[in-house]
């Protein structure tokens, strides 16, 4: 993995507590869809790739599933261990998926929430398929933004144009379709999985000015931005939100891509 990408990937560990507090979870309807379309049995086994602080891990554990959660970053894994301590069906390995030693193909579902794009492309689908039982499912879930109120969006985009023109993510942009199309194409090219079932679940989250700035700093490119640029960027964003009463509504869409192993 190129050094710059590895730096971005590992940046989450520096803001692990902030990540856990600020990043959103997933709507129950999305979880229902995963369970229904994957065919996982009521006490089925899940292998989770890049579990982070457990946003998806605990949601599936609460439904009675057994989860082996892989998380390579030590601070993220520590938070996950703390939060999952009450769940006897959750086990945690501090390992990247690429380095996980694996075992017999026995998992009903391989799951990755907001993390699969960090896995080496040469490993992603081959190793996921190898971990699954026959006709086991791969589920990739993400929260994507679909744009803010136009006036606020224009102000934030102007701030980014001045202070962070190379930004890879902002809440003002619709990021759903390019990522979805790219991932579906990758799955097809792997030759290891069948047709991809897609589903989308719109929902909205409210943020105060402070909480929204915290959310920004959980994104790797924002977290690594030179303070000379991050501070005026944050000031401009805070000013725009404060003028609107100190809070904003961020429209999300929870996106599912689910496919079954070819057998």
Secondary structure, 3 states (H helix, E strand, C coil): CCHHHHHHHHHHHHHHHHHHHHCCCCCHHHHHHHHHHHCCCCCCEEEEECCCCCCCHHHHHCCCCEEEEECCCHHHHHHHHHHHCCCCCEEEECCCHHHCCCCCCCEEEEEEECCHHHCCCCCHHHHHHHHEEEEEEEEEEEEEEECCCHHHHHHHHHHHHHHCCCCCCCCCCECHHHHHHHHHHHHHHHCCECCCEEEEEEEEEEEEHHHHHHHHCCCHHHHCCCHHHHHHHHHHHHHHHHCCCCEEEEEEEEEEEEEEECC
